[in-house]
Amino acid sequence: MQCVDGIEQSPIDIEFSQVKADSHLSELKVNYTPTVFSLTNNGHTIQVNPSNSNNLIILDGVEYKLTQFHFHTPSEHQFNGKNFDMELHLVHKDAEGHIVVLGMMIKEGQKNIGLSTIWAHLPKEETTQDVQVQEPIDLLQLLPKNQKTFRYTGSLTTPPSTESVKWVILEQPIEMSAEQIQKFRSIFPDDHRPVQDLNGRIISEK
């Protein structure tokens, strides 16, 4: 993957001993509603596209609307030098086009009911035609109980790896079954970008 040469690239290794607690950070507010989605196999990942703009997060008083979400295996970010089985990225934009990515680590465990509808329709081949999923999906079901987050400034992890992206990564991983993980890996055995240098950036915790 060809990416820009920048000094604030993603993903990174989040070393817990280096994380700074910051009580001044605003709370992340998540306003998701049951929504109909469509799926695309874009050759890099499975991308899930909302049919409307009703899903949003509020960060520092600014609304960011969900534009799409997608998956990587193994995880792109590391916790203390270790990857998880997968990672989920929910990509949001504000009215000016600024990007916030909400990231969740995925580990093998219980079947993920919230993602089972999507998993039943995963397109195995790259296609320009979206696969429609008729049943609404409630993304709030995906969020872990603990909403503690890591935050830092980085980039998109796929070309052109645009910088000035705000990353909000949930510390508590979510679970998917071994069968669900394997089904994704049968399509994309490895679609992650390796960790990048931190270059002095601060990782905050809220």
Secondary structure by P-SEA (a helix, b strand, c coil): ccccccccccccccccccbbbbcccccbbbbbccccbbbbcccccbbbbbcccccccccccbbbbbcccccccccccccccccccbbbbbbbbcccbbbbbbbbbbccccccccaaaaaaccccccccbbbbbcccccccccccccccbbbbbbccccccccccbbbbbbcbbbbbcaaaaaaaaaaccccccccccccbbbbbcc
